[in-house]
């Protein structure tokens, strides 16, 4: 499949794709769209940034346009993602007045959603909690829903939506087409696919992902005490929009305030903010009113803002897989991007897990040098004069003067098969590989935090 013209799509849809600037299918689109148009069930490992929305969106819109009956349901883990996906699908519908839509997301008042539902929508996009709420009230019927998309399924399970999804499936007719996407495939997802999909075809975007090849990844070994100053130094040296990821909501607010006090234009986003406020923050960042967005992991997945140049992991994520999603916020649609981790001695264990996920079977992660070291040592991909070490952080070492940086890791750029494998695979390859190997999405194995199987963990509060 070299272009969209050869697929026999309705002229209106081809026109929309043209308007959207989609001429050449991305790898996930090339794999998924023909299967989707054939009516096959699909299970795919690809994430946002790879063109996944159109991969399921084109067969979905095609089905709506070529049939006068039937409806489509798209389930996503977060409100932000639902808004974003609905936006893309509406663009594909290009103002078609005969197909009504409903965006059913939590945190929004019910009456407008009731109104959308009364208009008999044929395209419903939403989050599992609110969809269930409508199903229970009887305001939403799914008996004619013959096209289902589960997007970011691992994330939905991780957020505790497993039971909600099971309930939703009970309302769906048995004869339908289902497309399921997930970055990883822990047993809970495989079981779900076995239960609900019919002979699904597997598609994956791995090493062929060209968007993510352009993420340059670095790490700085620092200390909790020096971290903020290191961050500021990096912000001053870098150009372009930055997402800074932190662990907690309070941490996000505090860091944001501190940066603003030092005249860095920053805004914070986390799960405590009202939906409206979250949208305002995202829009302001999208429109470049702020250069820096300080975020908890709620913003890690799916956010599609093409001008994000840098992802800075001020705190490492709670689950190693979230690292992949975080860095995937940069280098969108073929643009270039950089990802930086600030690692303090306490992060050693987490860091090792991330390294292992990104570089399966590769060299061990660089250890944080003695915490007494005041100056940061840095490891950088493709940096001039730095010899490529092993995998992700494999060659990182202490540098008391901060100038001697030989032996830096080859974060992907120099080591296509492995290295900071995520360099190439950041949007799916590494995660898919880990998933295919049976790895569960899991929090870091440290302290007394239990391992979890993906399905049982309670909702995150980031
Ligand atoms: P997604 O993974 O769906 O979030 O898409 C990532 C970005 O790629 C979005 O900005 C899309 O508009 C863009 N995109 C998706 N498919 C194509 C395509 N075939 N041609 C050009 N851009 C695309």
Boltz pocket constraint, residues with backbone or C-beta under 6 A from the ligand:
constraints:
  - pocket:
      binder: B
      contacts: [[A, 20], [A, 21], [A, 22], [A, 23], [A, 24], [A, 25], [A, 26], [A, 29], [A, 47], [A, 48], [A, 49], [A, 50], [A, 51], [A, 52], [A, 53], [A, 54], [A, 302], [A, 304], [A, 306], [A, 332], [A, 333]]
      max_distance: 6.0
